[in-house]
């Protein structure tokens, strides 16, 4: 197979061909390294690791030849640059960590390498995962490979896991890790026409992931198919005693349960997700998704999640409050950027003022205010009470339905530079993803169609806590019905 044919393989297909010795891990890795070189204009990677990738591929080929293959042997992956990787620069997309090289490995990435996966590099992201467009990175914005031909500067890939989403969509890797705090896996997956899964909070360890909002952050897989995400989750998930929020629940063979079908399942469509000004293309796709599920034997019913309108304001109190606490450690004293001042206080101020970007500074200020004396009860404590109400809405809904179907995002990818002066408009990109995050529920985005400009649109499936099995089954049914085969214009132009 040629290099351009190799990058078109899905992760599952590549795994089968590697096991059959039809291709080698080195061939597969070299093909993706070549694709990364061709598409550097996307700015999807902060750090590329070709030497390490070839070394890991050599070890995979040795194991494959010896009959000692591990579950992900020879599979080339990209890692969001929020996961600490031993001896490989980890920046969180920020100037304050632009030269930080961790001496340890995050639990999620360690599990991937122990399963035989290959590290291609670290992907770009919104600074400290704070953003919905991947335009706040110190290393510059990521360009969505779905950008229409001739359009400059291009479309956003979504955020914060936009580098991972763009890399998967552009066939620069077979899969990637992302993190989701309020939609940072699902929204960029929808913008880039790929699959993105946020597992139940506590399903994947947070140890070694640079923290944004600790009660919300969750690692998850991003890939081109539901099956590929299920395969990755089987390795990424699992209890970790080093993470106090990690749950001791079984890791299931999700990839082997996708074909069980959805006949007899009840799927809820929440009336509160019909927001004013939603594009007609999104409305049509949502209706089509419901029809696809009915055609496969599911019952689709309308449900109510009455506290949904309060989800965004609740999130933008809770998340910045936790961020202001987590980011207090970046003071120039122990690691990262240090800008000297005349005394300790000025050193703190200069380091943080020059090290953090505008959006991060904004969220630290909002969070610190919400936690301050006299405002804690009025803002943070009240937000936590509303968060419980949102979780209770889902709990009540899941007494009568098995899953919930919604749009993944309120529209398609917008132009780089749009909405930069209006943070509230930017925050509205998360309107459909934030509720599941606040409730800690598993949710997945699946590409299901194109809008009038030829840009991808996605549908979201939300499930009960720890019920990734049903979420993935419903997502797989949608994937089969949608039969989404469109390819990004950047690949068509490239002849790939």
KOLVEX-244958 format. One record per residue (C-alpha): residue in three letters; x, y, z. Coordinates in steps of 0.02 Angstrom, whole numbers, padded with zeros to 5 digits, always signed. Layout:
<pts>
alaXYZ;...
</pts>
This chain:
<pts>
unk+00000+00000+00000;unk+00058+00178-00034;unk+00082+00302+00106;unk-00075+00396+00056;unk-00176+00236+00060;unk-00106+00191+00231;unk-00166+00354+00312;unk-00342+00319+00250;unk-00354+00162+00355;unk-00460+00169+00510;unk-00377+00119+00673;unk-00472-00047+00674;unk-00421-00085+00494;unk-00239-00041+00528;unk-00239-00154+00681;unk-00304-00300+00578;unk-00177-00273+00439;unk-00034-00258+00563;unk-00087-00419+00648;unk-00094-00506+00479;unk+00080-00438+00438;unk+00010-00356+00278;unk+00092-00192+00331;unk+00228-00148+00455;unk+00220-00025+00599;unk+00364+00070+00521;unk+00271+00090+00356;unk+00117+00151+00448;unk+00214+00275+00555;unk+00316+00341+00408;unk+00156+00371+00309;unk+00085+00477+00450;unk+00248+00571+00477;unk+00244+00615+00291;unk+00065+00674+00306;unk+00111+00782+00456;unk+00250+00863+00354;unk+00130+00897+00208;unk+00001+00980+00320;unk+00105+01084+00440;unk+00005+01237+00384;unk-00138+01170+00490;unk-00031+01203+00644;unk-00107+01048+00724;unk+00051+00998+00818;unk+00152+01095+00947;unk+00288+00962+00957;unk+00325+00822+00833;unk+00418+00666+00892;unk+00474+00574+00734;unk+00628+00492+00810;unk+00531+00423+00958;unk+00392+00366+00841;unk+00513+00266+00733;unk+00593+00188+00887;unk+00422+00137+00953;unk+00374+00070+00782;unk+00531-00037+00778;unk+00486-00113+00945;unk+00309-00145+00881;unk+00374-00233+00727;unk+00485-00341+00836;unk+00337-00390+00945;unk+00224-00422+00795;unk+00355-00538+00719;unk+00374-00630+00884;unk+00187-00652+00909;unk+00189-00539+01061;unk+00073-00402+00997;unk-00015-00292+01124;unk-00191-00218+01097;unk-00131-00060+01006;unk+00031-00126+00936;unk+00104-00006+00806;unk-00045+00114+00805;unk+00014+00295+00779;unk-00075+00418+00893;unk-00067+00603+00933;unk-00080+00669+01110;unk-00161+00832+01162;unk-00025+00940+01237;unk-00113+00941+01405;unk-00055+00764+01447;unk+00115+00755+01530;unk+00234+00648+01429;unk+00399+00597+01506;unk+00548+00683+01424;unk+00433+00763+01291;unk+00388+00947+01303;unk+00215+00979+01377;unk+00154+01159+01356;unk-00035+01165+01386;unk-00031+01288+01240;unk+00038+01423+01355;unk+00192+01532+01358;unk+00208+01499+01544;unk+00246+01315+01507;unk+00324+01336+01334;unk+00484+01243+01383;unk+00419+01126+01519;unk+00479+00944+01501;unk+00395+00830+01628;unk+00495+00691+01712;unk+00339+00581+01723;unk+00201+00511+01612;unk+00014+00536+01631;unk-00083+00378+01673;unk-00185+00384+01512;unk-00034+00401+01396;unk+00065+00272+01495;unk-00075+00147+01466;unk-00074+00186+01280;unk+00115+00158+01264;unk+00106-00001+01369;unk-00027-00063+01246;unk+00094-00036+01102;unk+00033+00131+01032;unk+00158+00249+00949;unk+00178+00434+00992;unk+00182+00547+00839;unk+00182+00711+00935;unk+00086+00832+01046;unk-00061+00926+00974;unk-00105+01110+00987;unk-00245+01170+01100;unk-00326+01323+01173;unk-00215+01386+01314;unk-00243+01278+01469;unk-00393+01205+01375;unk-00487+01369+01393;unk-00577+01402+01231;unk-00700+01341+01101;unk-00604+01381+00942;unk-00420+01338+00967;unk-00370+01519+00941;unk-00301+01558+01115;unk-00144+01451+01102;unk+00025+01535+01126;unk+00079+01436+00972;unk-00053+01512+00860;unk-00222+01453+00797;unk-00257+01284+00720;unk-00338+01281+00547;unk-00483+01164+00516;unk-00444+01051+00366;unk-00626+01077+00314;unk-00589+01260+00273;unk-00666+01297+00102;unk-00537+01314-00038;unk-00459+01488-00051;unk-00530+01550+00113;unk-00407+01641+00225;unk-00363+01633+00367;unk-00476+01481+00376;unk-00605+01401+00490;unk-00580+01356+00672;unk-00569+01171+00719;unk-00663+01200+00882;unk-00585+01189+01051;unk-00501+01158+01160;unk-00448+00992+01081;unk-00441+01072+00908;unk-00266+01013+00866;unk-00314+00832+00901;unk-00475+00850+00801;unk-00387+00930+00652;unk-00249+00798+00655;unk-00374+00655+00652;unk-00481+00737+00516;unk-00328+00773+00407;unk-00267+00592+00422;unk-00111+00644+00518;unk-00143+00507+00648;unk-00259+00360+00674;unk-00327+00430+00835;unk-00289+00558+00969;unk-00319+00596+01151;unk-00423+00745+01202;unk-00491+00817+01362;unk-00668+00877+01389;unk-00715+01003+01523;unk-00870+01080+01446;unk-00868+01005+01272;unk-00686+01013+01221;unk-00688+00840+01140;unk-00865+00839+01068;unk-00875+01014+00994;unk-00710+01005+00895;unk-00758+00829+00840;unk-00918+00901+00767;unk-00826+01047+00684;unk-00698+00928+00605;unk-00813+00787+00552;unk-00743+00653+00668;unk-00801+00555+00821;unk-00761+00618+00996;unk-00808+00530+01159;unk-00815+00606+01333;unk-00826+00461+01454;unk-00913+00466+01622;unk-00819+00579+01744;unk-00696+00464+01835;unk-00687+00334+01696;unk-00512+00391+01641;unk-00378+00448+01762;unk-00339+00633+01772;unk-00166+00600+01845;unk-00033+00687+01742;unk-00157+00796+01646;unk-00130+00983+01670;unk-00284+01036+01770;unk-00412+01164+01714;unk-00570+01127+01816;unk-00543+00971+01921;unk-00726+00925+01947;unk-00758+00929+01759;unk-00598+00880+01666;unk-00607+00709+01584;unk-00493+00625+01457;unk-00567+00539+01306;unk-00529+00470+01132;unk-00548+00556+00963;unk-00548+00455+00801;unk-00635+00437+00634;unk-00757+00300+00685;unk-00857+00249+00837;unk-00768+00080+00836;unk-00598+00165+00842;unk-00651+00271+00992;unk-00714+00115+01081;unk-00549+00026+01049;unk-00450+00173+01119;unk-00562+00190+01272;unk-00532+00007+01316;unk-00349+00053+01346;unk-00368+00230+01412;unk-00497+00188+01546;unk-00469+00106+01714;unk-00450+00139+01899;unk-00298+00237+01957;unk-00260+00250+02144;unk-00158+00408+02111;unk-00316+00501+02058;unk-00441+00526+02200;unk-00581+00553+02073;unk-00544+00392+01977;unk-00684+00264+01993;unk-00652+00080+02024;unk-00771+00015+01891;unk-00739-00122+01761;unk-00667-00083+01590;unk-00782-00165+01464;unk-00754-00234+01287;unk-00852-00091+01210;unk-00787-00119+01034;unk-00861-00293+01031;unk-01035-00236+01080;unk-01068-00107+00944;unk-01169-00224+00833;unk-01295-00271+00968;unk-01419-00150+00889;unk-01536-00025+00970;unk-01706-00109+00944;unk-01813-00079+01097;unk-01710+00065+01165;unk-01798+00228+01211;unk-01707+00386+01158;unk-01756+00556+01226;unk-01757+00719+01128;unk-01752+00866+01252;unk-01866+01011+01206;unk-01753+01136+01296;unk-01614+01107+01168;unk-01718+01193+01033;unk-01636+01363+01052;unk-01677+01526+00964;unk-01576+01559+00807;unk-01518+01380+00782;unk-01475+01355+00597;unk-01605+01260+00495;unk-01471+01135+00442;unk-01444+01086+00624;unk-01632+01068+00652;unk-01649+00958+00498;unk-01503+00848+00548;unk-01571+00825+00724;unk-01740+00771+00651;unk-01651+00654+00530;unk-01554+00577+00675;unk-01715+00539+00766;unk-01787+00460+00607;unk-01631+00353+00585;unk-01648+00285+00761;unk-01833+00247+00736;unk-01793+00154+00576;unk-01676+00042+00676;unk-01807-00002+00805;unk-01782+00129+00940;unk-01925+00229+01013;unk-01893+00416+01009;unk-01988+00522+01135;unk-01986+00704+01188;unk-01919+00737+01362;unk-01890+00889+01471;unk-01727+00943+01552;unk-01796+01102+01631;unk-01636+01173+01705;unk-01542+01168+01538;unk-01552+01359+01513;unk-01448+01382+01672;unk-01309+01263+01619;unk-01195+01388+01530;unk-01197+01522+01667;unk-01171+01385+01797;unk-01023+01315+01701;unk-00944+01486+01679;unk-00944+01510+01867;unk-00888+01336+01920;unk-00752+01311+01789;unk-00664+01480+01810;unk-00673+01462+01999;unk-00583+01296+01992;unk-00463+01364+01862;unk-00414+01511+01972;unk-00366+01387+02107;unk-00276+01264+01992;unk-00177+01398+01902;unk-00113+01477+02063;unk+00034+01355+02055;unk+00108+01445+01904;unk+00207+01577+01995;unk+00380+01563+01916;unk+00456+01485+02070;unk+00459+01298+02032;unk+00439+01270+01845;unk+00393+01360+01686;unk+00419+01542+01639;unk+00497+01661+01766;unk+00501+01849+01738;unk+00608+01936+01868;unk+00540+02085+01962;unk+00609+02200+02096;unk+00537+02089+02233;unk+00437+01929+02255;unk+00268+02010+02225;unk+00323+02094+02065;unk+00402+01931+02004;unk+00235+01844+02031;unk+00141+01982+01940;unk+00259+01993+01792;unk+00272+01805+01772;unk+00084+01778+01772;unk+00046+01936+01674;unk+00166+01890+01534;unk+00147+01702+01545;unk-00043+01690+01534;unk-00143+01743+01382;unk-00296+01855+01382;unk-00428+01718+01396;unk-00338+01630+01538;unk-00318+01794+01632;unk-00504+01831+01605;unk-00556+01663+01679;unk-00438+01678+01827;unk-00513+01849+01867;unk-00691+01785+01850;unk-00653+01633+01957;unk-00561+01729+02092;unk-00705+01853+02102;unk-00833+01713+02117;unk-00734+01635+02261;unk-00698+01798+02352;unk-00768+01845+02522;unk-00945+01912+02505;unk-00974+01833+02335;unk-00941+01648+02367;unk-01120+01613+02425;unk-01199+01721+02292;unk-01104+01645+02146;unk-01004+01486+02173;unk-01115+01404+02304;unk-01272+01445+02205;unk-01193+01378+02046;unk-01156+01213+02133;unk-01339+01201+02186;unk-01397+01230+02008;unk-01271+01101+01948;unk-01356+00973+02059;unk-01525+01022+01985;unk-01456+00991+01809;unk-01391+00820+01862;unk-01561+00782+01940;unk-01647+00826+01775;unk-01544+00694+01686;unk-01571+00569+01825;unk-01759+00588+01809;unk-01751+00576+01619;unk-01651+00415+01626;unk-01791+00334+01725;unk-01891+00330+01562;unk-01759+00336+01422;unk-01597+00244+01387;unk-01505+00387+01298;unk-01528+00567+01244;unk-01506+00634+01067;unk-01457+00817+01036;unk-01355+00919+00913;unk-01169+00922+00956;unk-01146+01107+00919;unk-01261+01253+00875;unk-01183+01273+00703;unk-01035+01231+00593;unk-00856+01293+00608;unk-00841+01482+00598;unk-00698+01587+00531;unk-00538+01614+00629;unk-00550+01785+00710;unk-00740+01788+00722;unk-00814+01810+00897;unk-00644+01851+00971;unk-00708+02017+01039;unk-00865+01939+01112;unk-00824+01806+01241;unk-01008+01772+01276;unk-01039+01730+01093;unk-00887+01615+01099;unk-00951+01530+01257;unk-01118+01492+01171;unk-01028+01363+01063;unk-01037+01248+01215;unk-01225+01265+01241;unk-01263+01083+01196;unk-01110+01001+01275;unk-01099+01087+01446;unk-01251+01005+01529;unk-01180+00829+01512;unk-01013+00890+01580;unk-01093+00969+01733;unk-01185+00805+01765;unk-01029+00699+01736;unk-01115+00594+01602;unk-01041+00499+01454;unk-01075+00585+01287;unk-01015+00565+01109;unk-01015+00671+00951;unk-01040+00584+00784;unk-01022+00665+00611;unk-01190+00654+00524;unk-01201+00780+00381;unk-01145+00942+00299;unk-01216+01117+00305;unk-01247+01227+00153;unk-01063+01276+00144;unk-01005+01096+00145;unk-00948+01101+00327;unk-00978+00952+00443;unk-01115+00946+00574;unk-01126+00821+00717;unk-01255+00738+00828;unk-01229+00703+01013;unk-01282+00552+01114;unk-01287+00567+01304;unk-01304+00417+01420;unk-01322+00361+01600;unk-01167+00364+01712;unk-01050+00217+01669;unk-01161+00165+01523;unk-01037+00196+01383;unk-01101+00034+01307;unk-01271+00108+01262;unk-01195+00274+01210;unk-01078+00187+01089;unk-01216+00072+01021;unk-01330+00219+00983;unk-01185+00317+00909;unk-01138+00168+00800;unk-01318+00158+00736;unk-01314+00343+00693;unk-01146+00322+00608;unk-01210+00180+00499;unk-01367+00276+00452;unk-01279+00440+00415;unk-01146+00351+00311;unk-01037+00507+00324;unk-00901+00488+00192;unk-00860+00668+00148;unk-00676+00716+00157;unk-00597+00882+00206;unk-00558+00998+00058;unk-00376+01007+00113;unk-00360+00821+00076;unk-00449+00834-00091;unk-00333+00978-00142;unk-00184+00876-00085;unk-00238+00729-00191;unk-00237+00616-00039;
</pts>
